[in-house]
Amino acid sequence: MKAIISILVVLSLVTVAHSAGNNGFTVKKSLPTELVNINLADTTALMTLPGIGSVLANRIVDYRSLNGDFETIEDIMNVSGIKEAKFAKIAPYITVSKTK
């Protein structure tokens, strides 16, 4: 009887994990294959950067709209939520160029 109860408990845990999606595994997004120009990128392109989700991507676009082009890649740290640690993760994948 204890064996049957143990099996039922395990099966219910497996069902819960499976219904949570992704088979219990975290899905990682793939990194950009080309440099992302932070002066031209839309939110979709920005979200390919490690640690950049929709909220930060929108902040980057909003900041750029209000303040103009980024002069250097380091200027992205002026965006709320992007400091040294996050910058270190995205720096190898970003570039800047003038849009005008």
C-alpha positions as a LaTeX table, in Angstrom:
\begin{tabular}{lrrr}
\hline
Residue & $x$ (\AA) & $y$ (\AA) & $z$ (\AA) \\
\hline
Met1 & 0.00 & 0.00 & 0.00 \\
Lys2 & 2.85 & 2.41 & 0.86 \\
Ala3 & 4.45 & 1.62 & $-2.49$ \\
Ile4 & 1.26 & 2.52 & $-4.36$ \\
Ile5 & 0.93 & 5.80 & $-2.46$ \\
Ser6 & 4.58 & 6.62 & $-3.16$ \\
Ile7 & 4.08 & 5.96 & $-6.87$ \\
Leu8 & 0.97 & 8.16 & $-6.92$ \\
Val9 & 2.82 & 11.00 & $-5.19$ \\
Val10 & 5.70 & 10.78 & $-7.68$ \\
Leu11 & 3.29 & 10.72 & $-10.62$ \\
Ser12 & 1.42 & 13.75 & $-9.33$ \\
Leu13 & 4.71 & 15.66 & $-8.94$ \\
Val14 & 5.74 & 14.74 & $-12.47$ \\
Thr15 & 2.35 & 15.90 & $-13.76$ \\
Val16 & 2.69 & 19.24 & $-11.94$ \\
Ala17 & 6.22 & 19.77 & $-13.27$ \\
His18 & 5.13 & 18.89 & $-16.80$ \\
Ser19 & 2.09 & 21.16 & $-16.70$ \\
Ala20 & 4.34 & 24.04 & $-15.59$ \\
Gly21 & 5.76 & 23.97 & $-19.12$ \\
Asn22 & 9.24 & 23.57 & $-20.58$ \\
Asn23 & 9.39 & 20.06 & $-19.09$ \\
Gly24 & 10.79 & 21.53 & $-15.89$ \\
Phe25 & 13.75 & 23.07 & $-17.69$ \\
Thr26 & 14.59 & 26.75 & $-18.08$ \\
Val27 & 14.65 & 27.87 & $-21.69$ \\
Lys28 & 17.58 & 30.15 & $-22.51$ \\
Lys29 & 17.32 & 32.56 & $-25.37$ \\
Ser30 & 20.06 & 32.36 & $-27.95$ \\
Leu31 & 22.61 & 35.15 & $-28.05$ \\
Pro32 & 22.76 & 37.57 & $-30.99$ \\
Thr33 & 24.87 & 36.36 & $-33.90$ \\
Glu34 & 25.68 & 39.92 & $-34.98$ \\
Leu35 & 26.34 & 43.08 & $-32.98$ \\
Val36 & 23.17 & 44.92 & $-32.00$ \\
Asn37 & 23.33 & 48.62 & $-32.82$ \\
Ile38 & 21.65 & 50.18 & $-29.79$ \\
Asn39 & 20.91 & 53.35 & $-31.77$ \\
Leu40 & 18.89 & 51.48 & $-34.38$ \\
Ala41 & 17.56 & 48.35 & $-32.67$ \\
Asp42 & 13.89 & 47.87 & $-31.97$ \\
Thr43 & 12.65 & 46.15 & $-28.83$ \\
Thr44 & 12.74 & 42.71 & $-30.46$ \\
Ala45 & 16.41 & 43.07 & $-31.39$ \\
Leu46 & 17.28 & 44.47 & $-27.95$ \\
Met47 & 15.61 & 41.50 & $-26.29$ \\
Thr48 & 18.16 & 39.17 & $-27.91$ \\
Leu49 & 20.75 & 40.64 & $-25.54$ \\
Pro50 & 21.46 & 38.68 & $-22.35$ \\
Gly51 & 19.42 & 39.98 & $-19.42$ \\
Ile52 & 17.34 & 42.36 & $-21.54$ \\
Gly53 & 13.62 & 41.64 & $-21.44$ \\
Ser54 & 10.69 & 43.66 & $-22.68$ \\
Val55 & 10.80 & 46.19 & $-19.83$ \\
Leu56 & 14.47 & 47.11 & $-20.33$ \\
Ala57 & 14.14 & 47.02 & $-24.12$ \\
Asn58 & 11.32 & 49.55 & $-23.89$ \\
Arg59 & 13.35 & 51.71 & $-21.50$ \\
Ile60 & 16.26 & 51.73 & $-23.96$ \\
Val61 & 14.01 & 52.78 & $-26.85$ \\
Asp62 & 12.29 & 55.43 & $-24.68$ \\
Tyr63 & 15.63 & 56.78 & $-23.44$ \\
Arg64 & 16.94 & 56.98 & $-27.00$ \\
Ser65 & 13.78 & 58.78 & $-28.16$ \\
Leu66 & 14.11 & 61.40 & $-25.42$ \\
Asn67 & 17.90 & 61.85 & $-25.45$ \\
Gly68 & 19.01 & 61.02 & $-28.97$ \\
Asp69 & 21.67 & 58.56 & $-30.07$ \\
Phe70 & 24.03 & 56.87 & $-27.66$ \\
Glu71 & 27.54 & 58.22 & $-28.24$ \\
Thr72 & 29.30 & 55.17 & $-26.78$ \\
Ile73 & 28.14 & 51.73 & $-25.70$ \\
Glu74 & 28.81 & 52.77 & $-22.10$ \\
Asp75 & 26.08 & 55.41 & $-22.40$ \\
Ile76 & 23.49 & 52.62 & $-22.18$ \\
Met77 & 24.24 & 52.60 & $-18.44$ \\
Asn78 & 22.27 & 55.87 & $-18.26$ \\
Val79 & 19.13 & 53.78 & $-18.82$ \\
Ser80 & 17.40 & 52.91 & $-15.57$ \\
Gly81 & 18.10 & 49.28 & $-14.68$ \\
Ile82 & 21.34 & 48.95 & $-16.62$ \\
Lys83 & 24.40 & 49.26 & $-14.42$ \\
Glu84 & 27.91 & 47.78 & $-14.49$ \\
Ala85 & 26.96 & 44.11 & $-14.05$ \\
Lys86 & 24.30 & 44.11 & $-16.77$ \\
Phe87 & 26.51 & 46.23 & $-19.02$ \\
Ala88 & 29.33 & 43.68 & $-18.66$ \\
Lys89 & 26.94 & 40.97 & $-19.93$ \\
Ile90 & 25.74 & 42.90 & $-22.98$ \\
Ala91 & 28.89 & 44.85 & $-23.93$ \\
Pro92 & 30.33 & 42.13 & $-26.21$ \\
Tyr93 & 27.08 & 42.13 & $-28.21$ \\
Ile94 & 26.38 & 45.85 & $-28.73$ \\
Thr95 & 27.67 & 48.65 & $-30.90$ \\
Val96 & 26.73 & 52.24 & $-31.71$ \\
Ser97 & 26.62 & 54.22 & $-34.91$ \\
Lys98 & 25.02 & 57.48 & $-35.77$ \\
Thr99 & 21.52 & 57.39 & $-37.21$ \\
Lys100 & 21.83 & 60.83 & $-38.79$ \\
\hline
\end{tabular}
